């Protein structure tokens, strides 16, 4: 008869929170600053040349993509005067479900890009694995069509990192911390434009 080990962990919630924060601070301090600067440069160039920014993601990264589209479309645009042309491809539930149902779930982003994207536009996405089939397919199409692409992945890198014009790789694989950093990078992009004009 198998005897179960019922010994409880001695870690308290306070311990766990402090451990998470310590790891988060280490990850913040290891962010690839030069890559984030290059990301800002890509967005600045798109803005000055009136190119479209397309954002997308799955799960938490979908929420972050919507968040960045909001910040760029409102806050950053208000600060600069000239508006950003920005869209989150994961925001139209009717379109997403129609594409997923009638074609395939991996087509939900690429088929929208086929409608709107032009050479020189920018595709931006975060993914912890870097291997989400719908994102990989969108990045493959974008590369073929002459778009600039930015991926933000964990240290798993995945296929997206191989395809991206600018792959930003975070040295961690923890989903929570990586997604925290993806949103932080998005805020660094948006608030560069919001706050640089007031300095």
Secondary structure as GFF3:
##gff-version 3
##sequence-region A 1 199
A	DSSP	alpha_helix	13	29	.	.	.	ID=ss1
A	DSSP	alpha_helix	33	48	.	.	.	ID=ss2
A	DSSP	beta_strand	52	56	.	.	.	ID=ss3
A	DSSP	alpha_helix	60	70	.	.	.	ID=ss4
A	DSSP	pi_helix	71	76	.	.	.	ID=ss5
A	DSSP	alpha_helix	77	80	.	.	.	ID=ss6
A	DSSP	beta_strand	85	88	.	.	.	ID=ss7
A	DSSP	alpha_helix	93	102	.	.	.	ID=ss8
A	DSSP	three_ten_helix	105	107	.	.	.	ID=ss9
A	DSSP	alpha_helix	110	116	.	.	.	ID=ss10
A	DSSP	beta_strand	122	127	.	.	.	ID=ss11
A	DSSP	alpha_helix	133	144	.	.	.	ID=ss12
A	DSSP	beta_strand	148	153	.	.	.	ID=ss13
A	DSSP	alpha_helix	158	163	.	.	.	ID=ss14
A	DSSP	beta_strand	166	169	.	.	.	ID=ss15
A	DSSP	alpha_helix	175	196	.	.	.	ID=ss16
###
